[in-house]
Amino acid sequence: MTTIAPRASRSATEYGLIGLALVLSIFVLVVPVALIFTYALRSGIEAYFANILQPDTLHAVFLTVLASLVVVPINICFGVCAAWAVTRFRFPGRQLLITLIEIPFSISPIVAGVCYLFLYGGQGLLGPVLEAAGIRLMFTVFAIFLVSLFVTAPFVARELIPLMQQQGGDDEEAALSLGANGFQMFWHVTLPNIRWALFYGAVLCNARVMGEFGAVSVV
């Protein structure tokens, strides 16, 4: 009798916590999405598609997809290189690099957009120099790329660094000792080991690019 009661108590607690998490998830995730679709379709499916097919809406969708196609591959390359440097080498400034990778998470996207505006805007630090050279960055599609790159820079690296630290470099050293070159080692050894973390980081980066508004609205 003394062993059954604690097990039943733990089971009830677990079910209670699972139920609480499920209820909170419904209210936080499902209900808002359902309300969005309800309001979007309240005038009928024809009105919904009529609004979706407006030129301004299609242009916004095009810019969002274009930003994703440009930003995500660049951040994948940056994340892999940064994770490789941090986990495979010891060099002066390593901790500074780790700190710099985390900075976009500690700065408001709107503040980041304002910083880019102060730096590259017409009255900014580098704006007059760029405009004199015939280069305009702010209030163009390139500004969207710049701020999106900044706010999404940590996602891939943060997924890869803990995994690569845990895995170590023994497999890669073995591949090199067996005659593999750098590309062969990365393609056949490193990439298969990090593919899921790389995929998760790319998905998070893509979601953030498509959902980013604060920094983009400034520039």
N, C-alpha and C positions, 0 to 999 in steps of 0.2 A: 504493500500500500504506500510505503514511503517513496517508492521510485515512480509510481504511476502518476501521482498528483503533480510533481514538478513538470513531467513531460506534457501532461494535459495543459498545465498553465503556460508553458512555453509555446505550445501549439496555438493556444487561444491568442496569446500576445502576437505571435507571428501573423496569424490571420487578420488580427485587428490592424496591425501596421500595414499589411498588404492592402486591406480594404481602404484604409485612410489614404494611402498613396494613390490608389485607383481613383477614389473620389476627387482628390485634389487634382490629379491629372486630367480628369474629365472637365472640371471647372476651369482649369488654367489653359488647357490645350483644345479640347473638343468643342466646348461651348463657344469660345470666341470664333473659331473657324466656322462653326455652324451658323453663327449670327452673321458673319461676313457673307456667306453664300446666300443666306436668307434675304439680306438687304440687297445683295447684288441681283437676285432673281425675282424680287418682289414685283417688278413691272413686266415680267415675262421673259422667256428665253430670247425672244426676238429683240427686245430692247437691250438685253445684256450683250448680245453679239453686235448690235448696232453701235453700242458704246465701245466695245473692244476693237471694232474695226475702224474707229476714228483715226485719222492720220496722226494726230498727236499721240494717241495711245500706242499705235504701231511703232512710231518713232521712239517712244520711251522703251518699248520692249526691245527694239533693235539695239538701242544704246546699252541696255542691260546685258543682253546676250553678247554684244561685242566686247564690253568690259570684262565679262567673264572669260571669253575666249582669249583675251590678251593677258589678263592679270593672273589667272590660275596657272598657266604654264610657267610664267616667270617666277611665281612664288614657289612652284614645285622645284624648279632649278635652284632658287635661293635656299629653300628649306633643306634640300639634300646637301648642298655645299656647306651650309652653316652647320648642320648636324654632323657632317663628316669632319669638319675642322674642329669642332668642339669635342667630339668623342674619340677621335683618333690621334690628335696631336696635343702637345702641351707647349704653349708659347706665351710670351708676354702679351697681356691684353685679352687673354681668353675669357676671364670673368667679365671684362668690359663688354665683350661681344655677346655673352649670354644676357647681360643686362640690357644691351641695346635691342636685342631681339624681343625682349619683354616690354619695351617702352610703349608700343602701340596699344597694349592692353591697359596701360595706366593713364592714357591721355584720352580725353573726350574726343570723339570724331569731329565735333564742331570746332573744337580748339585746334585740332589738326588741320582742318580746312582753313581756318583763319591764319595759321602759321604759314601754310603754303601761299595764301593770298598776300601776306606781308612779305614773303620771300620773292615770289614770282609775279606779283601783281604789277599794274602800271606804276603805282607809287611805292612799290616794294624795294627791297634791297637789290635784287638782281633784275627786276622788271625793266627798268629803263635801258639797261645794257642789252637785254635780250631783244627788246623792241627796236633798238638801234640797229641790231643785226637782222631785223626782219622776222624775229621769232616771237610768237605770242602763245603763251601756255594757258593762262587763266581764261576761264569762260569758253574753253574749247573742249573737245573730246579728250585731248591729252591731259587736261586737268583731272578729268574723271579717272583716267588710268593712274595718274600719280597718287591721288588721295586713296584710291582703292588699293593700290599696291601697299601703301603705308599701313592702312588699318588692317589688312589681311596678312601682312608679312609673317607674324609669328605662328600661324596655324600649322603649317606643315612641319616647321622646325620643332615645335613643341611636341608634336606626335612622334617624331623620329628620335630626338635626343635621348629620352629615357630608354627606349627600346634598344638603341644602338649601344648605350652604356651598359645595359644588362647583357647583351649578347657578346660584347667584347670583340676583339679583332683576330681571334685565333684562326677562324675559318679563312679570313682574307690572307693572313700570313701564310697559311698552308697553301692556298691557291698560288700565291706569288712564288713560294719555294718550289712548286711543281712546274713553274714555267709560264704561268699566265701573265699577260700584260695587264695594265691598269684597267682598260675597258673590259676585258674578259673577266677579270676579278669582280668588277662592279656588276656586270650584266648577269653572270652565272652564280655569283655568291651573295653579294650584298643586296642586290635588288630583290631576289626571291625571299630573303630574310626580312625585308622591311616593306614588302609590297602592300600588306594590309594596313599598316600604320600610314604609309604614303597615301593609300586610297582614302582612309578616314580624314587625313589632313586636307587632301584635295577637295573632298566633299564639304568639309567645314569652311574651307576658303571660298568655294563656289557659293555656298549659301550666304556667307557674309557679303560677298561682292554683290549678289543679287538683292540683298536686303539693305544694303548701306544707303542711307539717305542724308544723314547729318553732315558729313564732310562734303559729299557731292553737292548738296544744296548751297554750300558756301561758294564753291568755285565754279 
